[in-house]
Amino acid sequence: MNILYYGANNTINDKIIDNTLHNQTRTHKNIRYLENSQYLTFSVINIHILQFIKSLIQTTTINNTIRKIILFNIEQCDRECMTILRIILEKYNNTTQFIATTIQRSKIDKPILSRFILVRLSVDNIKIDVIPIKNITTKPTLTDIKKIVKKCRKYSISDISLELLNITPYKCQFIEQASNIEHQYCFHNNKDLAIETLILVCFYPPKYDIKKSNN
């Protein structure tokens, strides 16, 4: 049976990896994944990766053993990707076990959720260092921000907000703006837009009325 582990942050990915197994990095047509004697692990999920996984599991194994595939953060799937994943789960449920993780269960289609056993993992309330933002030493240009956004895609919006909160001098105002941005993100689901807007608010803030904010 397929298993979906969900929790508050990406430390859940570390919890399901068996470090006693020797993980080797494999590459196939620019697709990078880990392989050991028990399973294959994909840290990124998109249409090309799903098609590659399909090509692997549609052939039978020696002794008809069940294959195991680990997929990190399946909330990354767009609508088309979700459709392909659902088809794969339905078609190969007798030959392949999928073990997946997510930090945003609400973003996953119900037909996909119904094909998993849901297991909540408690995580330590630790701060995740968002390295691309932590490494910023000077005010980034708009071109720089575009590059930073791409590097931040694997981090959650809340973790990015917390990292930026350490930078901005207008903390109360940033918290209000970030809350609005996170709320809007729930509807438009455009992660790049949300990250870019957070960074812009941090480094190119609107003119705040400091006196009014302190009253």
Secondary structure as UniProt FT lines:
FT   STRAND          3..6
FT   HELIX           11..16
FT   TURN            19..20
FT   STRAND          24..28
FT   TURN            29..30
FT   STRAND          31..35
FT   STRAND          40..42
FT   HELIX           47..57
FT   HELIX           62..64
FT   STRAND          67..71
FT   HELIX           74..76
FT   HELIX           79..91
FT   TURN            92..95
FT   STRAND          96..102
FT   HELIX           105..107
FT   HELIX           110..113
FT   TURN            114..115
FT   STRAND          117..120
FT   HELIX           131..134
FT   HELIX           142..151
FT   TURN            152..154
FT   HELIX           157..165
FT   TURN            166..167
FT   HELIX           171..188
FT   HELIX           191..203
FT   HELIX           210..214
//
